[in-house]
């Protein structure tokens, strides 16, 4: 049961990153780093820095 919950949470965090990362010029395969909670935080930081670069 815990594994199913983990899969659902992983999918809910990876799918948005799969669509957002290419718009910011980052390879979409990096979205799978969001499976790890710290990886999601790092990806959010990268997106924030890219957004700041755009002005």
C-alpha positions as CSV (number, residue, x, y, z in Angstrom):
1,X,0.0,0.0,0.0
2,X,2.8,2.4,0.8
3,X,4.4,1.7,-2.6
4,X,1.2,2.7,-4.4
5,X,1.0,5.9,-2.5
6,X,4.7,6.6,-3.3
7,X,4.0,6.0,-7.0
8,X,1.0,8.4,-7.0
9,X,3.0,11.1,-5.3
10,X,6.0,10.6,-7.7
11,X,3.7,10.9,-10.7
12,X,2.0,14.0,-9.3
13,X,5.4,15.6,-8.9
14,X,7.1,14.4,-12.1
15,X,4.4,15.2,-14.7
16,X,4.3,19.0,-14.1
17,X,8.1,19.1,-14.3
18,X,8.0,17.2,-17.6
19,X,5.9,20.0,-19.1
20,X,7.6,22.9,-17.4
21,X,11.3,22.2,-17.8
22,X,11.4,22.4,-21.7
23,X,9.9,25.9,-21.5
24,X,12.8,27.0,-19.3
25,X,15.5,25.4,-21.6
26,X,16.2,22.4,-19.3
27,X,16.2,18.8,-20.5
28,X,12.9,17.2,-19.6
29,X,14.6,14.1,-18.3
30,X,15.7,16.0,-15.3
31,X,12.0,15.8,-14.2
32,X,12.7,12.4,-12.8
33,X,14.8,14.0,-10.1
34,X,11.5,15.1,-8.6
35,X,11.0,11.6,-7.4
36,X,13.4,12.4,-4.6
37,X,12.0,15.2,-2.4
38,X,15.2,17.1,-2.4
39,X,15.4,16.8,-6.1
40,X,12.0,18.6,-6.4
41,X,13.3,21.4,-4.4
42,X,16.4,21.7,-6.5
43,X,14.3,21.7,-9.7
44,X,12.1,24.5,-8.3
45,X,15.3,26.5,-7.5
46,X,16.6,26.0,-11.1
47,X,13.2,27.1,-12.5
48,X,13.3,30.2,-10.3
49,X,16.8,31.1,-11.4
50,X,15.9,30.6,-15.1
51,X,12.8,32.8,-14.6
52,X,15.0,35.5,-12.9
53,X,17.3,35.4,-15.9
54,X,14.5,36.1,-18.3
55,X,13.8,39.3,-16.6
